[in-house]
Amino acid sequence: MSEHVYKVVELGGSSEQSIEHAIEVAIARASATTRNLRWFEVLQTRGQIADGKVKRYQVLIKAGFTLDDPAPTQVK
């Protein structure tokens, strides 16, 4: 089957290093329990400030993964 159907979820990630690292943290954690992750989109970026400095970067991302093809006996 060449057509794909995607399930979309929202994920939040954070990092003291960078926005990119916060994205990687969210994707890595989701990959541990979700198969077929294919794409992501950054919805929001924000951060925490402490003592006048950036303490933590936070991102909210939308991620899509393909659904498994149904078993041939289930297709009608």
Buried (B, 14 or more C-beta within 10 A) or exposed (E): EEEEEEEEEEBBBBBEEEBEBBBBBBBEEBEEEBEEBEEBEEEEEEBEEEEEEEEBBBBBBEBBBBEEEEEEEEEE
